[in-house]
Structure formats: C-alpha cells, structure tokens
C-alpha cells in the first residue's frame, strides 16, 4: 500500500505560495523579503521573514522597509508567519504594530484519483479575459485593480490555470486559480457569486483545480483562508484539508 506523502514544512508552503502569487517588485534583506504590487492584495504588498534565525537588528530593518513601502504609496505591512523569529515579534511589539486579519493555512495529500467536479466547469489560461473578468466580477474588483490583477497573472512563472463554474443560465457562478509549484498545488482567488453560495459551485472549482494540479505532478494541496471565513473553512475541511499553521499581518500605529 502506497504511503501518503508527508505534508510540507512551513518554509515549503511559504515558498510555494510566494511562487504561486507573485509581486511586481521584490527586495531581499537577508532572509526577509519585501513585495510590491501597487497595493493589490496584502500578500503581494508586505514584508516578511523566511527564517526564524534571521531576527537580528529587526527594528532598524522594519523601519527601512517601511520607508520603502511608503515611497511606493503603500501602507507598511509585516506578514507574520511561524518563520518570524522572536526578535521580529519583540520589535513589532515594541514599535506598537497592531495585528489584523488572521489567516489559516490548510494542506492535504492529493488522492490518487481526484473525483471529477460536477457541472459546467470551463478552463482558461489565467491571462484569458474570460477568466480574470469573471473572477473580477464575482469578487467585485474595481477597474484599476483588474489591470493589476492581469499584470500579476502574467508574472506567474509556473504552470497555472483558471477555472469558472457556470450556472444553468450560462453565467459565471464561481471561479478559482490553480497553480502547480513542483509537488505542491496551490489554490487561490476562490470566489462564489453571493446569490449562489451553498449550491456546490465553490466546491466544483476547487476540485477542478485540485485535479488539474495533480495532473501536473502535484501530490500535496495548499490553501490560505481568512480565519473568520467559516463557510470557506468548512468547505476545505470537508475536502480533507487540515490546518498547518496561521499567519497574520501587522501595521504601524496611526501617526
């Protein structure tokens, strides 16, 4: 009997998610990274540590990266994962940076044969307007942000595919993005039409993305979901995802 693959480490998950959702600009500071994407999505407009041991001189480094953020007209934001060392946490606390928007990172091994999703699921390259415009409409993204979304999608260097579930009337009901990063499948931008939630459309686009990444060699699946999004967490747990760790963001006090 084949043994299930071990779930990935925090660093492996973070590396996969950073590859799956890129930024327009990137700056390295030791094992810290600063990412910029014109303010679209906190994941691509924050700085973070990728090594708990690299926590020296944290206050000065936070100040320098904050200056860089403001130069690009984005609010300084630190993404705090288990890879942030004690020196980083102490510096953020000392500077009075407050925590907000906790998210959970869930993972699971992919089954040997993923079930085929039900319904009318259409597959597109992420840069296809039929995908990103459906995604934008379902998520309520404004026109300026749509252009940034399109730019970010063009920067994904690894295999990726967009999925749209259509209702009986032929209109988009849910969308997702699947990205295959080595043996890890990452699932992003999962959104369902508010009027058609709890009808299986979200499940269908996630299953379609999982099946596609498995065909591309993925053996493990990863999602990130805001902790207060109970319906999404329930969906992922029903599919077999298990929480691996949590992260949150920190921002400086108001001047």
Protein Blocks (a to p, Z undefined) as FASTA:
>chain_A
ZZddddddfklmmmmmmmmmccfbdcdehjaccddeehpajklmccddfbfklmghklmm
mmmmmmmmmmnopacdddddfklcfklmmmmmmnopacehiaddddddddfbacddedjd
ddddfklmklmmmmmmmnopafklmmmmmmmmmmpmbdcdddddddfkopafbdcdddde
hjaccdehiacdfklghnommmmmmmmmmmmmmmnopabdcddddfklmmlmmmmmmnop
acfbdcdddddddZZ
